[in-house]
Amino acid sequence: MKICSLLPSATEIVYALGLGDSMVAVSHECDYPFEARRKPVITASALKVGDLTPREIDHGIKAQLHKGRSIYHLDEELLKRLRPDLILTQELCEVCAVAYSEVLQAAKVLSGEPTIVSLEPNTLEDILDNILQVGRLTGTQDKADEVVASLSRRIRDVVATARRASNRPRVLCLEWLDPTYIGGHWVPQMVEQAGGTDGLGIKGQRSSVVPWEQIAAYAPEIVVLMPCGFGVERTLKELKRFVLPAQWYNLPAVRNGQVYAVDGSSYFSRPGPRVVDGLEILAQIIHPELFPRTASADALFPLAGSSYMSASPERVQESKRQ
């Protein structure tokens, strides 16, 4: 079987099932595992992100979509040459992959009518079901069962340990910095399972923009920065040039040094096996008394003691003018 993946999460699932040799093409964002980077790349971004700020990226994406254009290009000639038997894509988010309609159109020219599967997870349970689904489609059901059983055990271990916590702090997960998107889909569920309370996100629902006035009223005790597609290094870079609003410095999380940057791209944005690593990272943040720190610095970076945790009067005034 020849498999083409248009999603980083789908690529990770395929490799977790031991099907790396069957992968004939991946998206330009498929960077894990390392072996996936050696595969032919079949997509490209129509938006040159480069050094754009989060707000500029957001504007660029919205402009493309407003014009009815996809923000990704699919190499149809390469698709014809490779003739995959299975194409893994999604319809969940127009920002995450080539438009599903474009994939269907491109596949019409292929002989043999390839199977096109749209993976649409909204919860952790859905993510596990996607793994089982790919296992059924590829004849690796036993391996899929094994992978899901292992991930399920880790989830249960986190939930059981988190139940011993004496409190459930208010947690704010920011999926984008400017504008401020709160974490959606499976992220609120991850917060709850890790022993926290997500009072702004809704399990299974899309990420949404929340004004700073609402965030201030929520008064989060812990803030987790997990911009979609960004690692820790890129998140810290964006923080340096982002003028934080005046409300930021009065948040309990900021005053008490409970702000963390995580690798959103690897462990929170992608609905694949490593989302369980993300759950464990959240547990280490929310209840360090129960979950010893095991996450590496490139996966979890505490901002306590940094310049982002306090503001000069001049900076506060500047933020008020924005």
BAFI-3210 file (N, C-alpha, C; in Angstrom, 3 decimals, decimal comma, padded with zeros to 6 digits):
// residues 322
n [1|2|3|4|5|6|7|8|9|10|11|12|13|14|15|16|17|18|19|20|21|22|23|24|25|26|27|28|29|30|31|32|33|34|35|36|37|38|39|40|41|42|43|44|45|46|47|48|49|50|51|52|53|54|55|56|57|58|59|60|61|62|63|64|65|66|67|68|69|70|71|72|73|74|75|76|77|78|79|80|81|82|83|84|85|86|87|88|89|90|91|92|93|94|95|96|97|98|99|100|101|102|103|104|105|106|107|108|109|110|111|112|113|114|115|116|117|118|119|120|121|122|123|124|125|126|127|128|129|130|131|132|133|134|135|136|137|138|139|140|141|142|143|144|145|146|147|148|149|150|151|152|153|154|155|156|157|158|159|160|161|162|163|164|165|166|167|168|169|170|171|172|173|174|175|176|177|178|179|180|181|182|183|184|185|186|187|188|189|190|191|192|193|194|195|196|197|198|199|200|201|202|203|204|205|206|207|208|209|210|211|212|213|214|215|216|217|218|219|220|221|222|223|224|225|226|227|228|229|230|231|232|233|234|235|236|237|238|239|240|241|242|243|244|245|246|247|248|249|250|251|252|253|254|255|256|257|258|259|260|261|262|263|264|265|266|267|268|269|270|271|272|273|274|275|276|277|278|279|280|281|282|283|284|285|286|287|288|289|290|291|292|293|294|295|296|297|298|299|300|301|302|303|304|305|306|307|308|309|310|311|312|313|314|315|316|317|318|319|320|321|322]
n.u [000,837|000,502|000,925|-000,222|000,231|-001,342|-001,231|000,495|-000,153|-001,383|000,737|002,388|000,798|000,806|003,521|003,704|002,319|004,065|004,407|006,123|007,675|005,766|004,933|004,607|004,520|004,470|003,192|004,398|004,754|005,228|007,270|007,981|008,150|011,791|012,487|010,427|010,981|012,507|010,917|009,132|007,828|004,600|002,988|002,708|003,034|000,891|001,170|003,785|005,209|007,557|009,167|006,929|004,676|002,459|-000,076|000,121|000,320|-002,189|-003,853|-003,020|-003,826|-006,623|-007,184|-006,567|-008,457|-010,799|-010,844|-011,535|-009,558|-007,296|-004,885|-002,840|-000,867|-001,286|000,705|-000,138|000,927|002,984|001,413|000,059|002,183|003,021|000,783|-000,885|-002,429|-003,867|-004,993|-004,520|-006,240|-007,960|-010,951|-011,447|-010,168|-009,483|-007,074|-005,197|-004,511|-004,383|-007,280|-010,116|-011,857|-010,195|-008,388|-010,068|-010,758|-008,263|-007,654|-009,291|-008,071|-006,481|-005,680|-007,363|-008,851|-008,147|-008,344|-009,687|-009,365|-010,797|-009,709|-011,201|-010,882|-012,145|-011,919|-009,967|-010,698|-011,589|-009,197|-007,816|-009,557|-009,117|-006,568|-007,119|-008,801|-007,073|-005,464|-007,246|-007,700|-005,240|-004,526|-003,292|-004,406|-003,939|-001,557|-002,418|-004,312|-002,584|-001,042|-003,037|-003,937|-001,693|-001,466|-003,921|-003,617|-001,678|-003,114|-005,119|-003,522|-002,626|-005,083|-005,948|-003,937|-004,140|-006,554|-005,964|-005,252|-005,519|-006,689|-008,122|-006,790|-007,497|-007,016|-005,516|-005,225|-003,487|-003,866|-003,134|-001,412|-001,918|-004,471|-005,930|-006,418|-008,108|-007,360|-008,865|-011,058|-009,603|-008,037|-009,252|-010,286|-007,940|-006,830|-008,689|-008,406|-005,828|-006,040|-006,846|-008,867|-010,665|-012,041|-012,774|-012,372|-014,091|-014,763|-014,296|-015,084|-014,332|-011,304|-011,365|-011,569|-010,887|-011,552|-009,282|-010,433|-012,277|-010,578|-009,183|-011,245|-011,738|-009,428|-007,023|-005,109|-003,001|-001,146|-000,787|001,145|000,667|000,994|-000,429|001,350|003,783|006,949|008,671|010,836|010,082|007,763|008,721|010,241|008,243|006,928|008,725|008,463|005,855|003,486|002,348|-000,925|-002,248|-003,810|-002,603|-000,487|-001,748|-002,885|-003,462|-001,811|000,410|001,345|002,114|004,068|003,347|003,408|003,809|005,624|005,037|005,772|003,742|003,267|004,234|002,982|000,357|-001,164|-001,335|-003,337|-002,366|-000,438|001,399|-000,030|-000,708|001,667|001,554|-000,573|000,617|002,616|001,059|-000,001|002,293|002,738|000,390|000,042|002,646|003,372|002,443|003,197|006,278|008,723|009,510|009,596|011,453|013,491|012,939|010,393|008,892|008,857|009,355|008,265|008,770|010,350|011,240|011,276|008,708|007,027|006,761|006,188|007,368|006,298|006,269|006,007|003,522|001,920|002,387|001,178|-001,461|-002,036|-002,275]
n.v [-001,207|002,211|005,246|008,550|011,387|014,290|015,627|016,515|015,148|012,811|011,658|011,060|009,138|007,111|006,353|005,498|003,180|001,581|001,895|003,351|002,785|002,572|005,075|007,485|010,174|013,374|016,206|019,643|020,345|018,139|016,930|015,040|011,572|011,940|010,592|011,075|013,456|012,903|012,100|012,582|015,843|017,052|019,244|022,853|026,045|028,766|031,131|033,064|032,726|033,171|035,713|036,927|038,553|037,168|038,482|039,450|037,049|035,957|037,857|037,468|034,819|035,025|036,785|035,262|033,185|034,665|035,416|033,094|031,271|028,543|028,176|026,583|024,773|022,036|019,599|018,495|017,159|015,613|014,003|012,540|011,073|009,508|008,039|007,234|004,815|005,356|008,328|010,588|013,085|016,103|017,847|019,456|021,899|024,748|025,943|024,100|022,211|021,244|022,175|020,082|019,707|020,353|018,268|016,109|016,825|016,772|014,083|012,851|012,438|010,310|006,898|003,885|004,756|005,993|005,611|008,123|009,634|011,518|012,795|013,664|014,671|015,753|015,424|013,777|011,103|010,853|011,161|008,843|007,021|007,689|006,652|003,940|003,720|004,281|002,080|-000,007|000,559|000,119|-002,455|-002,964|-003,515|-004,882|-003,734|-001,099|-001,390|-002,020|000,335|002,226|001,114|001,463|004,297|004,920|003,826|005,543|007,935|007,286|006,958|009,575|010,875|009,455|010,059|012,853|013,153|013,081|015,560|018,519|020,802|022,518|024,407|027,475|027,525|028,981|028,492|029,581|029,567|031,143|034,234|036,853|037,846|036,959|033,715|031,144|027,817|025,103|022,356|019,417|020,439|021,817|019,539|018,133|019,835|019,553|016,793|016,777|017,866|020,509|023,522|024,624|027,438|028,905|027,658|025,160|021,792|019,909|021,937|024,522|026,498|029,854|033,472|035,475|038,333|040,509|041,642|039,754|037,649|038,797|039,007|036,333|035,616|033,810|031,299|029,903|030,180|028,960|029,062|028,161|028,489|027,669|025,632|026,667|026,285|026,276|028,091|029,820|030,898|032,349|034,198|035,649|036,751|038,641|040,722|041,389|043,564|043,330|043,475|045,795|044,393|041,946|042,005|042,014|039,576|036,723|034,495|035,630|037,407|035,565|034,068|031,905|031,170|029,602|028,501|026,274|023,573|023,968|023,098|020,435|018,998|019,792|021,027|019,114|016,410|013,663|010,734|011,993|013,831|012,865|013,030|015,764|016,011|014,939|016,836|019,097|018,211|018,205|020,909|021,941|020,478|020,182|019,062|016,520|015,459|014,887|016,944|016,094|016,852|018,203|021,202|022,299|021,565|022,469|025,511|027,505|030,798|032,281|034,870|036,128|038,941|039,157|038,881|041,052|044,574|047,735|051,086|052,559|050,644|049,569|051,800|052,029|049,685|050,263|052,122|050,694]
n.w [000,000|-000,826|000,796|001,231|003,100|004,203|006,486|009,470|011,868|010,935|009,613|011,788|013,009|011,065|011,084|013,738|013,558|012,283|009,543|007,982|005,711|003,771|003,241|000,817|000,285|001,939|003,832|003,744|006,338|007,826|010,078|011,903|012,708|012,439|010,132|008,381|007,172|005,031|003,016|-000,115|-000,598|-000,816|-000,605|-000,280|001,313|000,657|001,822|002,776|005,606|007,188|008,871|009,834|012,098|014,649|014,348|011,720|010,357|010,961|009,684|007,037|006,525|006,857|004,771|002,505|002,738|002,651|000,023|-001,090|-001,500|-001,023|001,601|001,084|-001,330|-003,503|-004,946|-007,787|-009,993|-008,902|-007,302|-009,251|-010,316|-008,165|-007,404|-005,020|-002,815|-000,589|000,814|003,335|004,954|006,023|007,115|009,164|009,843|008,019|008,102|008,611|006,642|003,126|001,301|001,586|-000,556|-002,673|-002,615|-003,258|-005,875|-007,166|-006,930|-008,747|-011,162|-010,818|-011,376|-010,463|-008,308|-005,491|-001,905|000,036|003,051|005,555|008,473|011,445|014,287|017,468|020,134|022,734|022,717|020,099|018,728|019,431|018,235|015,562|015,170|015,384|013,182|010,988|011,323|010,671|007,969|006,850|007,350|009,767|012,246|014,686|015,589|015,836|017,867|019,930|020,158|020,845|023,246|024,868|024,894|026,064|028,612|029,662|029,692|031,545|033,814|034,282|034,814|037,105|038,961|039,064|040,344|042,975|043,717|045,704|044,850|042,005|039,845|038,032|034,606|031,760|028,387|025,690|022,338|020,292|020,003|019,098|017,257|020,497|020,821|022,474|023,627|021,896|020,894|021,781|023,817|026,149|027,407|027,971|029,898|031,998|032,538|033,445|035,887|036,168|035,735|033,014|032,255|030,064|027,557|025,563|025,591|022,680|021,003|018,565|018,642|019,833|019,582|022,361|024,226|026,025|028,260|029,104|029,695|031,815|033,690|034,142|035,468|035,434|037,107|036,177|033,221|030,008|027,224|024,005|021,085|017,954|015,806|016,592|018,212|021,418|021,217|019,065|020,133|022,364|021,013|019,672|021,846|022,705|020,901|021,051|022,301|025,371|026,817|029,286|031,113|031,336|033,239|035,652|036,009|038,077|037,523|036,276|038,240|040,156|038,992|037,331|034,531|031,434|028,576|025,959|023,655|021,301|018,697|018,533|020,639|021,219|019,145|017,146|016,441|017,193|018,237|020,025|021,456|023,887|025,268|025,529|027,320|029,607|029,989|030,597|033,031|034,604|034,743|035,975|038,356|039,916|042,306|042,252|039,838|038,812|037,200|033,978|031,387|028,674|028,177|025,703|025,328|027,424|029,023|031,757|032,509|034,740|036,506|034,238|031,917|031,075|033,145|034,715|034,607|033,491|034,363|032,008|030,007|030,581|030,082|027,365|026,436|027,026|025,133|022,831]
ca.u [000,000|001,199|000,174|000,119|-000,313|-001,386|-001,319|001,552|-000,674|-001,596|002,066|002,830|000,016|001,311|004,804|003,453|001,812|005,136|004,167|006,959|008,120|004,639|004,662|005,217|004,555|004,002|003,017|005,596|004,838|005,463|008,664|008,179|009,537|012,788|012,485|009,392|011,554|013,183|009,897|008,738|006,882|003,573|002,246|003,482|002,199|000,696|001,495|005,171|005,143|008,860|009,303|005,703|004,160|001,204|-001,190|000,301|-000,029|-003,647|-004,428|-002,731|-004,687|-008,005|-007,282|-006,611|-009,733|-011,855|-010,835|-011,923|-008,357|-006,659|-003,591|-001,839|-000,865|-001,075|001,457|-000,948|001,785|003,631|000,359|-000,166|003,321|003,115|-000,427|-001,101|-003,655|-004,576|-004,653|-005,032|-006,386|-008,937|-011,853|-011,698|-009,651|-008,948|-005,729|-004,304|-004,116|-005,001|-008,741|-010,587|-012,426|-009,076|-007,850|-011,008|-010,646|-006,981|-007,647|-010,104|-007,232|-005,708|-006,271|-007,522|-009,689|-007,559|-009,190|-009,396|-009,938|-010,732|-009,651|-011,893|-010,974|-012,487|-011,611|-008,922|-011,277|-011,595|-007,818|-007,551|-010,357|-008,437|-005,469|-007,737|-009,316|-005,947|-005,056|-008,164|-007,519|-003,921|-004,274|-002,428|-005,332|-003,326|-000,603|-003,208|-004,860|-001,470|-000,706|-004,130|-003,951|-000,603|-001,838|-005,049|-003,075|-001,016|-004,174|-005,741|-002,569|-002,669|-006,377|-005,988|-003,041|-004,672|-007,685|-005,442|-004,947|-006,415|-007,331|-008,155|-006,565|-008,001|-005,955|-005,756|-004,364|-003,546|-003,487|-002,561|-001,136|-002,441|-005,396|-005,839|-007,280|-007,974|-007,285|-010,149|-011,104|-009,199|-007,233|-009,969|-010,374|-006,616|-006,691|-009,514|-007,834|-004,569|-006,328|-007,120|-010,184|-010,632|-013,313|-013,037|-012,465|-015,169|-014,346|-014,862|-015,428|-013,198|-010,647|-012,057|-010,946|-011,441|-010,966|-008,504|-011,320|-012,849|-009,484|-008,917|-012,338|-011,545|-008,318|-006,374|-004,014|-001,917|-001,257|000,054|001,249|000,829|000,570|-000,544|002,443|005,004|007,656|008,989|011,727|009,335|006,833|009,477|010,620|007,081|006,633|009,647|008,026|004,422|003,190|001,322|-001,895|-002,126|-004,467|-001,687|000,356|-002,573|-003,394|-002,837|-000,746|001,584|001,843|002,677|005,088|002,804|003,224|004,678|005,582|005,208|005,872|002,379|003,275|004,473|002,232|-001,000|-001,888|-001,461|-004,103|-001,728|-000,005|002,141|-000,919|-000,672|002,817|001,053|-001,364|001,560|003,259|000,092|-000,086|003,500|002,561|-000,738|000,236|004,032|003,509|002,043|003,838|007,642|009,090|010,296|009,619|012,687|013,355|012,353|008,976|008,244|009,749|008,707|008,633|008,969|011,601|011,562|010,745|007,284|006,259|006,602|006,218|007,667|005,157|006,287|005,490|002,083|001,295|002,447|000,171|-002,777|-002,242|-002,434]
ca.v [000,000|003,487|006,194|009,968|012,100|015,741|016,128|016,049|014,169|011,552|011,095|010,471|007,916|006,100|005,856|004,769|001,865|000,843|001,935|004,376|002,385|002,702|006,495|007,943|011,641|014,029|017,647|020,425|020,533|016,835|016,919|014,024|011,435|012,536|009,882|011,651|014,600|012,412|011,725|013,648|016,812|017,217|020,498|024,064|027,116|029,925|032,294|033,030|033,148|033,742|036,460|037,666|038,493|036,418|039,250|039,473|035,705|035,861|038,673|036,827|033,638|035,463|037,390|034,164|032,482|035,585|035,391|031,761|030,534|027,725|028,728|025,580|024,268|020,601|019,273|017,495|016,355|014,608|013,074|011,635|010,164|008,592|007,199|006,598|004,025|005,952|009,719|011,000|014,535|016,535|018,961|020,108|023,260|025,192|026,462|022,991|021,370|021,536|022,065|018,739|019,729|020,356|016,907|015,290|017,196|016,291|012,619|012,356|012,081|009,125|005,602|002,980|005,352|005,887|005,878|009,419|009,604|012,780|012,574|014,809|014,539|016,912|015,084|012,757|009,828|010,881|010,957|007,407|006,364|007,908|005,679|002,639|003,802|004,113|000,685|-000,842|000,846|-000,313|-003,845|-003,021|-003,381|-005,347|-002,719|000,056|-001,729|-001,941|001,750|002,874|000,594|002,123|005,701|004,944|003,589|006,779|008,904|006,864|007,213|011,004|011,183|008,880|010,820|014,216|013,119|013,222|016,969|019,186|021,944|022,502|025,818|028,010|027,481|029,623|028,012|030,486|028,883|032,181|035,387|038,126|037,998|035,937|032,537|030,156|026,449|024,451|020,924|018,499|021,118|021,939|018,205|017,838|020,608|018,918|015,498|017,020|018,384|021,939|023,980|025,514|028,148|029,631|026,714|024,164|020,515|019,539|023,108|025,204|027,600|031,107|034,696|035,960|039,646|040,548|041,964|038,488|036,905|039,427|038,640|034,911|035,624|032,492|031,072|029,339|030,496|028,116|029,595|027,043|028,923|026,610|025,595|027,246|025,647|027,183|029,162|030,803|031,574|033,328|035,267|036,498|037,487|039,775|041,848|041,581|044,458|042,706|044,457|046,132|043,363|040,811|042,105|041,847|038,209|035,964|033,634|036,458|037,906|034,465|033,347|030,644|031,271|028,620|028,326|024,864|023,296|023,748|022,377|019,001|018,286|020,275|021,348|017,937|015,322|012,374|010,057|012,832|014,673|012,314|013,703|017,084|015,840|014,754|018,133|019,924|017,725|018,673|022,349|022,238|019,859|019,699|018,290|015,145|015,021|015,414|017,510|015,235|017,480|018,911|022,655|022,673|021,186|023,218|026,564|028,414|032,193|032,941|035,607|036,788|040,300|039,096|038,713|042,341|045,645|049,090|051,978|052,969|049,574|049,487|052,897|051,701|048,668|050,895|052,900|049,820]
ca.w [000,000|-000,877|001,607|001,138|004,245|004,081|007,862|010,370|012,827|010,225|009,380|013,047|013,208|010,127|011,588|014,985|013,171|011,621|008,102|007,369|004,366|002,845|003,040|-000,440|000,259|003,159|003,700|004,048|007,786|008,464|010,514|012,931|013,144|011,556|008,850|007,510|006,466|003,827|002,050|-001,047|-000,047|-001,836|-000,393|000,020|001,845|-000,224|002,638|003,214|006,997|007,496|010,115|010,097|013,459|014,722|013,787|010,270|009,883|011,069|008,613|005,757|006,390|006,663|003,442|001,531|002,859|002,218|-001,437|-001,526|-001,865|-000,004|001,990|000,730|-002,693|-003,642|-006,157|-008,471|-010,861|-008,051|-006,896|-010,389|-010,468|-007,027|-007,428|-003,702|-002,604|000,549|001,083|004,637|005,014|007,024|006,817|010,443|009,936|006,740|008,329|008,948|005,516|001,835|001,349|001,271|-001,907|-003,613|-002,627|-004,026|-007,278|-007,675|-006,950|-009,858|-012,307|-010,489|-011,726|-009,338|-007,273|-004,154|-000,747|000,648|004,391|006,286|009,913|012,044|015,747|018,291|021,517|022,864|022,278|018,634|018,266|019,549|017,200|014,284|015,097|015,078|011,812|010,072|011,458|009,883|006,541|006,394|007,724|010,954|013,358|015,928|016,026|016,259|019,184|020,879|020,346|021,567|024,616|025,582|025,099|027,004|029,961|030,106|030,003|032,810|034,899|034,568|035,434|038,445|039,829|039,211|041,279|044,342|043,951|046,652|044,195|040,550|039,500|036,762|033,602|030,472|027,312|024,545|021,101|019,432|020,861|018,600|018,390|021,535|020,679|023,543|023,135|021,648|020,583|022,860|024,843|027,427|027,997|028,519|031,131|033,023|032,908|034,140|037,224|036,172|035,294|031,854|032,310|028,823|026,444|025,627|025,020|021,399|020,202|017,950|019,319|019,535|020,074|023,623|024,544|027,254|029,378|029,576|030,312|033,115|034,595|034,463|036,427|035,456|038,050|035,364|031,797|029,163|025,871|023,078|019,754|016,952|014,848|017,152|019,296|022,516|020,767|018,281|021,044|023,133|020,074|019,429|023,069|022,805|020,084|021,256|023,421|026,201|027,312|030,703|031,932|031,491|034,430|036,853|036,107|039,169|036,998|036,018|039,524|040,948|038,236|036,828|033,083|030,793|027,123|025,599|022,228|020,842|017,432|018,713|021,675|021,466|017,908|016,287|017,050|016,966|019,464|020,978|022,259|025,246|025,865|025,898|028,546|030,711|030,199|031,319|034,407|035,295|034,971|036,856|039,682|040,041|043,536|041,943|038,596|038,718|035,892|033,087|030,062|028,353|028,081|024,414|025,366|028,513|029,504|032,712|032,292|036,029|036,596|032,983|031,772|030,740|034,371|035,373|033,607|033,921|034,099|030,606|029,162|030,809|029,343|025,936|026,161|027,085|023,911|021,657]
c.u [000,868|000,330|000,707|-000,553|-000,229|-001,466|-000,144|001,067|-000,892|-000,265|002,585|002,078|000,554|002,627|004,625|002,954|002,845|005,052|005,008|007,394|007,018|004,317|005,376|005,282|003,970|003,798|004,319|005,779|005,106|006,944|008,957|007,477|010,517|012,773|011,479|009,945|012,264|012,183|009,608|007,675|005,885|002,734|003,223|002,515|002,106|001,049|002,921|005,246|006,436|008,911|008,063|005,305|002,887|000,023|-001,088|-000,038|-001,548|-004,321|-004,220|-003,618|-006,124|-008,204|-007,376|-007,966|-010,895|-011,967|-011,238|-010,750|-007,868|-005,327|-002,470|-001,979|-000,593|-000,391|000,745|-000,111|002,491|002,622|000,087|000,947|003,360|001,947|-000,666|-002,412|-004,523|-004,069|-005,321|-005,060|-007,413|-009,796|-012,049|-011,323|-008,995|-007,535|-004,711|-003,824|-004,791|-006,505|-009,180|-011,140|-011,324|-008,451|-008,752|-010,882|-009,368|-006,975|-008,446|-009,267|-006,425|-006,440|-006,416|-008,340|-009,113|-008,576|-008,749|-010,123|-009,714|-010,791|-010,180|-011,991|-011,334|-012,142|-010,469|-009,440|-011,292|-010,199|-007,452|-008,329|-009,723|-007,296|-006,022|-008,253|-008,202|-005,432|-005,931|-007,924|-006,223|-003,573|-003,343|-003,270|-004,700|-002,355|-001,345|-003,809|-003,794|-001,117|-001,772|-004,195|-002,876|-000,940|-002,960|-004,583|-002,425|-002,046|-004,811|-004,821|-002,583|-003,953|-006,423|-005,112|-003,588|-005,839|-007,224|-005,152|-005,970|-007,120|-007,293|-008,007|-007,156|-006,846|-006,413|-004,742|-004,549|-002,992|-002,932|-002,452|-001,807|-003,125|-005,332|-006,890|-007,043|-007,973|-008,664|-009,996|-010,740|-008,468|-007,996|-010,094|-009,041|-006,400|-007,464|-008,890|-006,526|-004,781|-006,551|-008,549|-009,998|-011,984|-013,655|-013,178|-013,581|-014,714|-015,059|-015,224|-014,170|-012,564|-011,329|-011,304|-011,662|-010,776|-010,251|-009,361|-011,922|-011,786|-009,187|-009,988|-012,231|-010,427|-007,622|-005,217|-002,791|-002,177|-000,279|000,001|001,575|000,409|000,627|000,599|003,759|005,618|007,962|009,820|010,976|008,359|007,547|009,912|009,450|006,719|007,504|009,160|006,521|004,212|002,026|000,378|-001,728|-002,733|-003,548|-000,997|-000,421|-003,152|-002,713|-001,679|000,542|002,187|002,561|003,682|004,631|002,435|004,258|004,506|005,843|005,336|004,479|002,319|003,363|003,440|000,786|-001,799|-002,196|-002,210|-003,557|-001,262|000,661|001,253|-000,980|000,564|002,393|000,239|-000,442|002,314|002,332|-000,010|001,115|003,422|001,531|-000,536|001,651|004,265|003,160|002,771|005,239|007,959|009,980|010,423|010,913|012,421|012,756|010,898|008,204|009,238|008,989|009,185|008,859|010,336|011,994|010,925|009,259|006,402|006,103|006,749|006,600|006,440|005,085|005,688|003,990|001,363|001,283|001,382|-001,229|-003,092|-002,521|-003,929]
c.v [001,252|004,558|007,612|010,676|013,600|016,412|015,639|014,981|012,817|010,863|010,419|009,179|006,795|005,505|005,079|003,354|001,052|000,855|003,002|004,045|002,532|004,151|006,985|009,454|012,189|015,519|018,365|020,649|019,235|016,698|015,897|012,741|011,944|011,894|010,469|012,813|014,186|012,040|012,888|014,548|017,202|018,477|021,642|025,124|028,255|031,213|032,144|033,612|033,830|034,408|037,302|037,532|037,646|037,169|039,299|038,120|035,535|036,642|038,014|035,628|034,054|036,075|036,315|033,478|033,352|035,608|034,023|030,899|029,688|028,368|027,723|025,190|022,763|020,338|018,131|016,612|015,261|013,564|012,062|010,613|009,116|007,609|006,475|005,827|004,657|007,377|010,122|012,523|014,886|017,667|019,854|021,576|023,658|025,737|025,330|022,174|021,847|021,309|020,679|018,667|019,705|018,969|015,991|015,553|016,639|014,775|012,039|011,894|010,820|007,860|004,772|003,523|005,171|006,172|007,192|009,470|010,945|012,481|013,819|014,701|015,850|016,701|014,071|011,399|009,740|010,618|009,473|006,626|006,532|006,918|004,299|002,609|003,603|002,675|-000,249|-000,665|000,283|-001,740|-003,989|-002,857|-003,780|-004,307|-001,478|-000,179|-001,578|-000,487|002,438|002,392|001,268|003,587|005,827|004,724|004,857|007,852|008,568|007,155|008,692|011,358|010,687|009,670|012,220|014,256|013,309|014,681|017,595|020,390|021,763|023,949|026,201|028,134|028,193|029,088|028,928|029,782|029,861|033,449|036,671|037,904|036,805|034,845|031,614|028,760|025,821|022,962|020,086|019,196|021,315|020,598|017,808|018,574|019,943|017,605|015,654|017,673|019,869|022,233|024,921|026,198|028,911|028,704|025,714|022,905|020,248|020,695|023,769|026,225|028,900|032,294|035,146|037,295|039,619|040,903|040,687|037,626|037,458|039,047|037,180|034,734|034,270|032,434|030,489|029,728|029,618|028,658|028,462|027,438|027,784|026,711|026,145|026,321|026,678|028,361|030,236|031,575|032,658|034,496|036,215|037,321|038,735|040,980|042,112|042,471|043,867|043,768|044,680|045,051|042,189|040,842|041,977|040,441|037,491|035,093|034,411|036,951|036,819|033,616|032,008|030,761|030,381|028,666|026,851|024,735|022,936|022,910|020,870|018,307|018,732|020,541|020,115|016,809|013,937|011,780|010,967|013,793|014,151|012,822|015,095|017,040|015,713|016,060|019,064|019,501|018,188|020,162|022,604|021,690|019,294|018,887|016,815|014,570|015,642|015,875|016,529|015,855|018,258|020,403|023,086|022,241|022,037|024,224|027,483|029,849|032,956|033,617|036,323|038,170|040,305|039,051|040,005|043,429|046,964|049,950|052,396|051,897|049,407|050,590|052,616|050,685|049,265|051,663|052,019|049,618]
c.w [000,000|-000,200|001,401|002,305|004,023|005,451|008,692|011,349|012,175|009,940|010,647|013,341|012,325|010,625|012,885|014,707|012,399|010,108|007,395|005,962|003,326|002,524|001,782|-000,542|001,549|002,879|004,064|005,548|008,537|008,813|011,601|012,526|012,084|010,173|007,865|006,688|005,174|002,724|001,087|-000,425|-001,124|-001,659|-000,155|000,528|000,849|000,495|003,151|004,626|007,427|008,852|010,407|011,563|013,476|014,113|012,258|009,664|009,875|009,954|007,258|005,494|006,096|005,280|002,366|001,545|002,393|000,697|-001,999|-001,939|-000,699|000,366|001,716|-000,737|-002,668|-004,976|-006,885|-009,398|-010,072|-007,606|-008,003|-010,514|-009,370|-006,959|-006,099|-003,657|-001,509|000,758|002,393|004,704|006,079|006,482|008,037|010,451|008,621|006,855|008,480|007,756|004,239|001,935|000,879|-000,152|-002,964|-003,728|-003,463|-005,522|-007,884|-007,830|-008,112|-011,043|-012,049|-010,901|-010,464|-008,189|-005,872|-003,064|-000,122|001,986|005,077|007,784|010,622|013,563|016,438|019,758|021,544|022,400|020,752|018,074|018,331|018,495|015,823|014,096|014,739|013,643|010,786|010,131|010,640|008,390|005,987|006,786|008,914|012,221|014,682|016,479|016,524|017,643|020,265|021,196|021,184|023,016|025,456|025,890|026,122|028,436|030,508|030,470|031,345|033,994|035,289|035,309|036,875|039,411|040,096|040,189|042,720|044,690|044,893|046,042|042,681|040,065|038,148|035,772|032,334|029,470|026,112|023,312|020,069|020,264|020,409|017,252|019,339|021,325|021,865|022,930|022,996|021,415|021,815|023,995|026,155|028,151|028,635|029,840|032,266|033,489|033,684|035,499|037,312|035,782|034,123|031,769|031,055|027,620|026,656|024,904|023,703|020,498|019,653|018,882|018,918|020,133|021,342|023,948|025,883|028,461|029,968|030,255|031,701|034,127|035,030|035,492|036,523|036,443|037,355|033,918|031,030|027,738|024,923|021,667|018,734|015,949|015,362|018,192|020,366|022,031|019,994|019,175|021,843|022,247|019,848|020,667|023,186|022,006|020,181|022,469|024,213|026,747|028,811|031,590|032,241|032,852|035,733|036,987|037,271|038,699|036,779|037,332|040,320|040,173|037,688|035,338|032,413|029,275|026,839|024,089|021,718|019,594|017,636|019,586|021,893|020,196|017,073|016,978|016,685|018,283|020,483|021,762|023,700|025,980|026,348|027,178|029,751|031,024|030,977|032,787|035,224|035,598|036,067|038,266|039,805|041,314|043,324|040,735|038,495|037,302|035,132|031,703|029,872|028,196|026,754|024,298|026,372|029,075|030,458|032,481|033,597|036,050|035,328|032,933|031,467|031,988|035,164|034,335|034,238|033,666|032,639|029,710|029,342|030,049|027,856|025,578|026,186|025,805|022,707|021,331]
res [m|k|i|c|s|l|l|p|s|a|t|e|i|v|y|a|l|g|l|g|d|s|m|v|a|v|s|h|e|c|d|y|p|f|e|a|r|r|k|p|v|i|t|a|s|a|l|k|v|g|d|l|t|p|r|e|i|d|h|g|i|k|a|q|l|h|k|g|r|s|i|y|h|l|d|e|e|l|l|k|r|l|r|p|d|l|i|l|t|q|e|l|c|e|v|c|a|v|a|y|s|e|v|l|q|a|a|k|v|l|s|g|e|p|t|i|v|s|l|e|p|n|t|l|e|d|i|l|d|n|i|l|q|v|g|r|l|t|g|t|q|d|k|a|d|e|v|v|a|s|l|s|r|r|i|r|d|v|v|a|t|a|r|r|a|s|n|r|p|r|v|l|c|l|e|w|l|d|p|t|y|i|g|g|h|w|v|p|q|m|v|e|q|a|g|g|t|d|g|l|g|i|k|g|q|r|s|s|v|v|p|w|e|q|i|a|a|y|a|p|e|i|v|v|l|m|p|c|g|f|g|v|e|r|t|l|k|e|l|k|r|f|v|l|p|a|q|w|y|n|l|p|a|v|r|n|g|q|v|y|a|v|d|g|s|s|y|f|s|r|p|g|p|r|v|v|d|g|l|e|i|l|a|q|i|i|h|p|e|l|f|p|r|t|a|s|a|d|a|l|f|p|l|a|g|s|s|y|m|s|a|s|p|e|r|v|q|e|s|k|r|q]
***
